[in-house]
Amino acid sequence: MHAPSQQTLDDPANGRRVSGFTAACVLVSNVIGSGIFTTTGFMARDLGDPAVILLLWGFGACLTLAGALSYSELGAALPYAGGEYVYLRRAYGPFLAFLSGWASFTVGFSAAIAAGAMSFAAYAWQLVSPGGEAGGAGTLLALALLWLLTAVHLAGVGPGGLAQRLLTLSKVGAVFLFLLGAWFVGQGSWAHLAEPGAPAGPGPGPGKIIASLMFVIFAYSGWNAAGYIAGEIEDPGRAIPRAMLWGTLFIGCLYLLLNLVYFYALPVGELAAPPLLPVAEKAATALFGPQAARFITLLLCLSIAAAVSAMVWAGPRVYYAMARDGALPQVFAAQWGAGRAPGPSIILQSLWATLLILSGTFEQLVIYSGFVLIGFSALAVSCVIVLRRRQPDLPRPYRVPLYPLLPGLFIVVSLIIIAYGLIQRPMEAVMAAGTLLAGAPLYGLMRRRGGR
């Protein structure tokens, strides 16, 4: 593989066309998917205490902020397309970087896009036929969403950025409408916050708390999205830290407010009663009546569509960076049209996501993807420490505060979650390791072709 050269998407001569606000929209859209609207019911069942649940959501926000500020230092110092791939290559060499890119392709983006598109189809079908099964029509609807967004992002940063801003503002506006309606006209009670539930068994031990924290981490996942498009962001030394900081804080506050509304609407015992998944719909029905469920369904459709759009945009920048380094065939480094979109990389990702939608195997990928994503996020954050030691003279327009406490906190908590997962889900851990090892032959092939 040849040494990294100035990447075309990152070339200042081409102009950086993504504003800090658009970068924040990508981050917010990538994070706010279906997780915040579906996971609190499981936490209510396992923990049975509103205060503990709110504390975990707050801790998740702090942990995400620690990771985001660490990524901000890396993104500002290395403002190139590719995110973790770029950081790991600089700190640990090409092999780990390649595996992170391979994981992004097979699990991190494509599987998440497939799952998101299928979730969108399931919810959208409820607007047409409440209580009905979408069946084959759902598959067609999922593929239609995927390829519509693919076409938008193939047109370049301009149309893609406009679509992302519109989707993000629409879903955030819908969330605030829900929050304002809950407080001003909703039929709820703040006394619910003082009503602990009665989960089965002896109370929430460390295992249940860590399991609930995994739900929280899932709902916050995607906070590193701005790093993938760093090569196209205007004034990355200032814009990336701002987008990461304010985007993460905004999401943390929004998540806490939504959970407060859930507990305002219903006692924790009712949130813990089956069905657990549609917690937002249950809260809306209690606040506004049965017709409010359709509004929540529409909100979920907007939220998921915006998240899928952000991933369709961000993911191909990883494969583009790998191709520029010779870790993938050079065709995937090509750019199309005046918008200079990495067209082959976008199509590669959408084709793989299409296969996952058609085959249904993406469900297994989603189950064990947490091992891979948390592990590489922790590795990427560790690059802050490694590069400060190895390359102290690297220009750093932004430095993570409270170093090394914040990076260390993120790494330690990530390792605890992975260790817990290894004990509780050994099969998924083996599958995750198998996915990574499957990329090793491709790495060897590309290394031989590159002559180094």
C-alpha positions as CSV (number, residue, x, y, z in Angstrom):
1,M,0.0,0.0,0.0
2,H,1.3,3.4,-0.8
3,A,1.6,6.1,1.9
4,P,-1.4,8.3,2.4
5,S,-1.4,11.2,-0.1
6,Q,-3.4,14.4,-0.1
7,Q,-6.9,12.9,-0.6
8,T,-9.0,14.5,-3.3
9,L,-12.1,15.0,-1.1
10,D,-9.8,16.6,1.5
11,D,-7.9,18.9,-0.9
12,P,-8.3,22.5,0.2
13,A,-8.0,23.5,-3.5
14,N,-11.4,21.8,-4.1
15,G,-13.1,23.8,-1.4
16,R,-14.6,22.4,1.7
17,R,-18.4,22.7,1.2
18,V,-19.9,21.3,4.4
19,S,-20.7,23.9,7.1
20,G,-20.4,23.2,10.8
21,F,-24.2,23.4,11.1
22,T,-24.6,20.7,8.4
23,A,-22.0,18.5,10.1
24,A,-23.9,18.9,13.4
25,C,-27.1,17.8,11.5
26,V,-25.3,14.7,10.2
27,L,-24.3,13.9,13.8
28,V,-27.8,14.5,15.3
29,S,-29.5,12.6,12.5
30,N,-27.1,9.7,12.8
31,V,-27.7,9.4,16.5
32,I,-31.5,10.0,16.8
33,G,-32.9,6.9,15.2
34,S,-35.4,4.5,16.8
35,G,-33.4,3.8,20.0
36,I,-34.7,6.6,22.2
37,F,-38.3,5.8,21.2
38,T,-38.0,2.0,22.0
39,T,-35.5,1.2,24.7
40,T,-36.8,2.8,27.9
41,G,-39.4,0.1,28.3
42,F,-36.7,-2.6,28.6
43,M,-34.9,-0.4,31.2
44,A,-38.1,0.1,33.1
45,R,-38.6,-3.7,33.2
46,D,-35.1,-4.4,34.4
47,L,-34.5,-1.5,36.8
48,G,-37.9,-0.4,37.9
49,D,-36.7,3.0,39.2
50,P,-37.2,6.3,37.2
51,A,-34.3,8.0,39.0
52,V,-31.8,5.2,38.1
53,I,-33.0,5.2,34.5
54,L,-32.6,8.9,34.2
55,L,-29.1,8.7,35.8
56,L,-28.1,6.1,33.2
57,W,-29.3,8.3,30.4
58,G,-27.3,11.2,31.9
59,F,-24.2,9.0,32.3
60,G,-24.6,7.8,28.7
61,A,-24.6,11.5,27.6
62,C,-21.4,12.1,29.6
63,L,-19.7,9.0,28.2
64,T,-20.7,10.0,24.7
65,L,-19.4,13.5,25.3
66,A,-16.1,12.1,26.4
67,G,-15.8,10.1,23.2
68,A,-17.0,13.1,21.1
69,L,-14.4,15.5,22.6
70,S,-11.7,12.9,22.0
71,Y,-12.7,12.5,18.4
72,S,-12.8,16.2,18.1
73,E,-9.0,16.4,18.7
74,L,-8.4,13.7,16.2
75,G,-10.7,15.2,13.6
76,A,-9.3,18.7,13.9
77,A,-5.7,17.4,13.7
78,L,-6.4,14.9,10.9
79,P,-9.3,16.5,8.9
80,Y,-9.5,13.8,6.2
81,A,-12.4,11.7,5.0
82,G,-12.6,8.3,6.7
83,G,-12.9,8.9,10.5
84,E,-11.6,6.0,12.5
85,Y,-9.8,4.5,9.6
86,V,-7.6,7.6,9.3
87,Y,-6.9,7.8,13.1
88,L,-6.1,4.1,13.5
89,R,-3.8,4.1,10.4
90,R,-1.8,7.0,11.8
91,A,-1.6,5.5,15.3
92,Y,-1.5,1.7,14.8
93,G,-0.7,1.1,11.2
94,P,-2.6,-0.1,8.1
95,F,-3.8,-3.5,9.3
96,L,-6.0,-2.3,12.2
97,A,-7.1,0.6,10.1
98,F,-8.2,-1.8,7.4
99,L,-10.1,-4.0,9.8
100,S,-12.0,-0.9,11.1
101,G,-12.9,0.0,7.6
102,W,-14.0,-3.6,6.9
103,A,-16.1,-3.6,10.0
104,S,-17.7,-0.3,9.0
105,F,-18.6,-1.8,5.6
106,T,-19.9,-5.2,6.7
107,V,-21.5,-4.1,10.1
108,G,-21.2,-0.5,11.1
109,F,-23.0,1.2,8.2
110,S,-24.4,-1.3,5.7
111,A,-26.2,-3.5,8.3
112,A,-27.4,-0.5,10.2
113,I,-28.7,1.0,7.0
114,A,-30.5,-2.2,6.1
115,A,-32.1,-2.5,9.6
116,G,-33.1,1.2,9.5
117,A,-34.7,0.9,6.1
118,M,-36.7,-2.1,7.2
119,S,-37.8,-0.4,10.4
120,F,-38.8,2.6,8.3
121,A,-40.9,0.4,6.1
122,A,-42.6,-1.3,9.0
123,Y,-43.6,2.0,10.6
124,A,-44.6,3.6,7.4
125,W,-46.9,0.7,6.5
126,Q,-48.7,1.3,9.8
127,L,-49.7,4.8,8.5
128,V,-51.3,3.1,5.5
129,S,-52.7,-0.1,7.1
130,P,-52.7,0.1,11.0
131,G,-52.1,-3.3,12.5
132,G,-51.3,-4.9,9.1
133,E,-48.1,-6.7,8.0
134,A,-46.2,-5.1,5.2
135,G,-44.7,-8.3,3.8
136,G,-43.2,-7.9,0.4
137,A,-44.5,-4.4,0.1
138,G,-42.3,-3.5,3.1
139,T,-39.2,-4.9,1.4
140,L,-40.0,-2.7,-1.7
141,L,-40.6,0.3,0.5
142,A,-37.2,-0.3,2.3
143,L,-35.4,-0.6,-1.0
144,A,-37.2,2.6,-2.3
145,L,-36.0,4.6,0.7
146,L,-32.4,3.3,0.4
147,W,-32.1,4.0,-3.3
148,L,-33.8,7.4,-3.1
149,L,-31.3,8.5,-0.5
150,T,-28.5,6.9,-2.5
151,A,-29.5,9.0,-5.6
152,V,-29.6,12.2,-3.5
153,H,-26.1,11.7,-2.1
154,L,-24.8,10.6,-5.5
155,A,-25.7,14.1,-6.6
156,G,-23.0,15.5,-4.3
157,V,-22.6,17.4,-1.0
158,G,-24.9,20.2,-2.0
159,P,-28.1,18.2,-2.5
160,G,-27.1,15.7,0.1
161,G,-26.5,18.4,2.7
162,L,-29.8,20.1,1.9
163,A,-31.7,16.8,2.3
164,Q,-29.9,16.1,5.5
165,R,-30.7,19.5,7.0
166,L,-34.4,19.3,6.0
167,L,-34.8,15.8,7.4
168,T,-33.0,16.7,10.7
169,L,-34.9,19.9,11.2
170,S,-38.2,18.1,10.5
171,K,-37.6,15.4,13.0
172,V,-36.2,17.7,15.7
173,G,-39.2,20.0,15.1
174,A,-41.6,17.0,15.5
175,V,-39.8,15.9,18.7
176,F,-40.2,19.4,20.2
177,L,-43.8,19.5,19.2
178,F,-44.3,16.3,21.1
179,L,-42.5,17.6,24.2
180,L,-44.4,20.9,24.2
181,G,-47.7,19.1,23.7
182,A,-46.9,16.8,26.5
183,W,-46.3,19.6,29.0
184,F,-49.1,22.0,27.9
185,V,-52.0,19.8,27.0
186,G,-50.9,16.2,27.9
187,Q,-52.8,14.3,30.6
188,G,-49.9,13.2,32.8
189,S,-48.6,13.5,36.4
190,W,-45.1,14.3,37.8
191,A,-46.0,12.1,40.7
192,H,-45.1,9.1,38.5
193,L,-41.4,10.0,39.0
194,A,-41.8,9.0,42.7
195,E,-43.5,5.7,42.0
196,P,-40.8,2.9,41.8
197,G,-41.8,-0.2,40.0
198,A,-41.4,-3.8,41.2
199,P,-39.1,-5.7,38.8
200,A,-39.0,-9.5,39.3
201,G,-36.2,-10.8,41.5
202,P,-33.9,-9.1,44.0
203,G,-33.5,-5.7,42.4
204,P,-31.1,-4.3,39.7
205,G,-27.7,-5.7,40.2
206,P,-24.5,-4.8,38.2
207,G,-25.6,-7.2,35.4
208,K,-28.9,-5.4,34.8
209,I,-27.4,-2.0,35.1
210,I,-24.7,-2.8,32.5
211,A,-27.4,-4.4,30.3
212,S,-29.4,-1.2,30.5
213,L,-26.3,0.8,29.8
214,M,-25.9,-1.1,26.6
215,F,-29.4,0.0,25.6
216,V,-28.3,3.6,26.3
217,I,-25.1,3.2,24.3
218,F,-27.1,1.8,21.4
219,A,-29.4,4.9,21.5
220,Y,-26.3,7.2,21.5
221,S,-24.4,5.3,18.8
222,G,-23.5,7.4,15.7
223,W,-22.1,10.4,17.7
224,N,-18.8,10.1,15.7
225,A,-20.5,10.7,12.3
226,A,-18.9,14.2,11.8
227,G,-15.5,12.6,11.7
228,Y,-16.2,10.6,8.6
229,I,-16.9,13.7,6.5
230,A,-14.1,15.8,8.1
231,G,-12.4,16.2,4.7
232,E,-15.4,18.2,3.4
233,I,-16.0,20.4,6.5
234,E,-15.2,24.1,6.3
235,D,-12.6,25.2,8.9
236,P,-12.4,21.7,10.5
237,G,-10.2,22.9,13.3
238,R,-13.1,24.9,14.7
239,A,-16.2,23.3,13.1
240,I,-15.6,19.7,14.1
241,P,-15.2,20.3,17.9
242,R,-18.2,22.6,17.8
243,A,-20.4,20.2,15.9
244,M,-19.3,17.3,18.2
245,L,-19.7,19.3,21.4
246,W,-23.0,21.1,20.7
247,G,-24.5,18.2,18.8
248,T,-23.8,15.7,21.6
249,L,-25.0,18.1,24.3
250,F,-28.2,18.8,22.3
251,I,-28.9,15.0,22.0
252,G,-28.2,14.4,25.7
253,C,-30.7,17.1,26.7
254,L,-33.3,15.9,24.2
255,Y,-33.0,12.3,25.4
256,L,-33.4,13.3,29.1
257,L,-36.5,15.5,28.2
258,L,-38.1,12.6,26.3
259,N,-37.6,10.2,29.2
260,L,-39.1,12.8,31.6
261,V,-42.1,12.9,29.3
262,Y,-42.4,9.1,29.3
263,F,-42.4,9.1,33.1
264,Y,-44.8,12.1,33.2
265,A,-47.2,10.1,30.9
266,L,-47.1,6.7,32.7
267,P,-45.7,5.2,35.9
268,V,-42.6,3.1,35.5
269,G,-44.7,-0.1,36.2
270,E,-46.9,0.6,33.1
271,L,-43.9,1.4,31.0
272,A,-42.4,-2.0,32.0
273,A,-45.6,-3.9,31.0
274,P,-45.7,-5.7,27.6
275,P,-45.3,-4.7,24.9
276,L,-42.0,-3.1,25.9
277,L,-40.9,-1.8,22.5
278,P,-43.4,0.9,21.6
279,V,-42.7,3.0,24.7
280,A,-43.1,6.3,22.9
281,E,-46.5,5.2,21.4
282,K,-47.7,4.1,24.9
283,A,-46.7,7.5,26.4
284,A,-48.4,9.5,23.5
285,T,-51.6,7.4,23.9
286,A,-51.7,8.1,27.6
287,L,-51.0,11.8,27.1
288,F,-53.2,12.6,24.1
289,G,-55.5,9.6,23.4
290,P,-55.3,6.7,20.8
291,Q,-55.0,9.0,17.7
292,A,-51.6,10.3,19.0
293,A,-50.0,6.9,18.1
294,R,-50.1,7.9,14.4
295,F,-48.1,11.1,15.2
296,I,-45.5,9.0,16.9
297,T,-45.4,6.7,14.0
298,L,-44.8,9.6,11.6
299,L,-42.1,10.9,14.0
300,L,-40.3,7.5,13.9
301,C,-40.4,7.5,10.1
302,L,-38.8,10.9,9.9
303,S,-36.3,10.0,12.6
304,I,-35.2,6.7,10.9
305,A,-35.1,8.2,7.4
306,A,-32.8,11.0,8.6
307,A,-30.6,8.4,10.3
308,V,-30.4,6.3,7.2
309,S,-29.6,9.4,5.1
310,A,-26.7,10.3,7.4
311,M,-25.2,6.8,7.2
312,V,-25.6,6.7,3.4
313,W,-23.6,9.9,3.3
314,A,-20.9,9.1,6.0
315,G,-20.1,5.4,5.3
316,P,-18.7,5.7,1.8
317,R,-16.1,8.2,3.0
318,V,-14.4,5.4,4.8
319,Y,-14.2,3.1,1.7
320,Y,-13.1,6.2,-0.3
321,A,-10.2,6.8,2.1
322,M,-9.3,3.1,2.0
323,A,-9.2,3.1,-1.8
324,R,-7.0,6.2,-1.8
325,D,-4.6,4.4,0.4
326,G,-4.6,1.3,-1.8
327,A,-6.5,-0.8,0.8
328,L,-9.4,-1.2,-1.7
329,P,-9.4,-1.2,-5.5
330,Q,-8.8,2.3,-6.9
331,V,-12.2,2.4,-8.5
332,F,-13.7,3.1,-5.2
333,A,-11.7,6.4,-4.9
334,A,-13.4,7.8,-8.0
335,Q,-15.6,10.8,-7.8
336,W,-18.6,11.6,-10.0
337,G,-19.9,14.8,-11.5
338,A,-19.7,18.4,-10.4
339,G,-20.8,17.3,-6.9
340,R,-17.6,15.2,-6.6
341,A,-19.5,12.4,-4.7
342,P,-17.6,9.2,-4.2
343,G,-20.0,7.4,-6.4
344,P,-18.6,3.9,-6.6
345,S,-18.2,3.7,-2.8
346,I,-21.8,4.9,-2.3
347,I,-23.1,2.3,-4.7
348,L,-21.0,-0.4,-3.2
349,Q,-22.5,0.3,0.2
350,S,-26.1,0.5,-1.1
351,L,-25.7,-2.8,-3.0
352,W,-24.5,-4.6,0.1
353,A,-27.3,-3.1,2.2
354,T,-29.7,-4.2,-0.5
355,L,-28.5,-7.8,-0.2
356,L,-28.9,-7.6,3.5
357,I,-32.5,-6.3,3.2
358,L,-33.4,-9.1,0.7
359,S,-31.7,-11.9,2.7
360,G,-32.7,-10.8,6.2
361,T,-29.3,-11.7,7.6
362,F,-28.8,-8.1,8.7
363,E,-30.7,-9.0,11.9
364,Q,-27.8,-11.2,13.0
365,L,-25.3,-8.5,12.1
366,V,-27.1,-6.0,14.2
367,I,-27.1,-8.3,17.3
368,Y,-23.3,-8.7,17.4
369,S,-22.3,-5.4,15.8
370,G,-22.1,-3.8,19.2
371,F,-18.9,-5.7,20.0
372,V,-17.2,-4.5,16.8
373,L,-18.4,-0.9,17.0
374,I,-17.7,-0.3,20.7
375,G,-14.3,-2.0,20.3
376,F,-13.2,0.2,17.4
377,S,-14.6,3.4,19.0
378,A,-12.5,2.7,22.1
379,L,-9.4,2.0,19.9
380,A,-10.0,5.2,18.0
381,V,-10.2,7.2,21.3
382,S,-7.0,5.6,22.4
383,C,-5.4,7.2,19.3
384,V,-5.5,10.5,21.2
385,I,-3.1,9.1,23.8
386,V,-0.9,7.3,21.3
387,L,-0.5,10.2,19.0
388,R,0.2,12.7,21.8
389,R,3.1,10.4,22.8
390,R,4.4,9.5,19.3
391,Q,3.7,12.8,17.5
392,P,3.7,15.6,20.0
393,D,4.4,18.1,17.2
394,L,1.3,17.2,15.2
395,P,-0.7,20.4,14.8
396,R,-3.7,20.2,17.1
397,P,-6.2,23.1,16.7
398,Y,-8.3,21.6,19.4
399,R,-7.2,19.5,22.4
400,V,-9.6,17.4,24.5
401,P,-10.1,18.9,28.0
402,L,-9.2,17.0,31.1
403,Y,-6.7,14.9,29.3
404,P,-6.2,11.9,29.9
405,L,-9.3,11.6,32.1
406,L,-12.0,11.9,29.4
407,P,-10.4,9.5,26.9
408,G,-9.5,7.1,29.7
409,L,-13.1,7.1,31.0
410,F,-14.5,6.2,27.6
411,I,-11.9,3.4,27.1
412,V,-12.5,1.9,30.5
413,V,-16.3,1.9,30.3
414,S,-16.1,0.5,26.7
415,L,-13.8,-2.4,27.9
416,I,-16.3,-3.2,30.8
417,I,-19.2,-3.4,28.4
418,I,-17.2,-5.6,26.0
419,A,-16.1,-7.9,28.9
420,Y,-19.7,-8.2,30.1
421,G,-20.8,-8.9,26.5
422,L,-18.2,-11.7,26.2
423,I,-19.6,-13.4,29.3
424,Q,-23.2,-13.0,28.4
425,R,-23.1,-13.3,24.6
426,P,-20.1,-15.6,23.7
427,M,-21.6,-16.7,20.4
428,E,-22.1,-13.1,19.2
429,A,-18.5,-12.4,20.2
430,V,-17.2,-15.3,18.2
431,M,-19.3,-14.1,15.2
432,A,-17.8,-10.6,15.6
433,A,-14.3,-12.0,15.6
434,G,-15.1,-14.1,12.6
435,T,-16.4,-11.1,10.7
436,L,-13.1,-9.3,11.3
437,L,-10.9,-12.3,10.4
438,A,-12.9,-12.6,7.2
439,G,-11.4,-9.3,6.1
440,A,-7.8,-10.5,6.6
441,P,-7.5,-12.3,3.3
442,L,-8.7,-9.2,1.4
443,Y,-6.1,-7.1,3.3
444,G,-3.4,-9.6,2.2
445,L,-4.5,-9.5,-1.4
446,M,-4.6,-5.7,-1.5
447,R,-1.2,-5.5,0.2
448,R,0.4,-7.9,-2.4
449,R,-1.2,-5.9,-5.2
450,G,0.2,-2.7,-3.7
451,G,3.7,-4.1,-3.6
452,R,4.2,-3.2,0.1
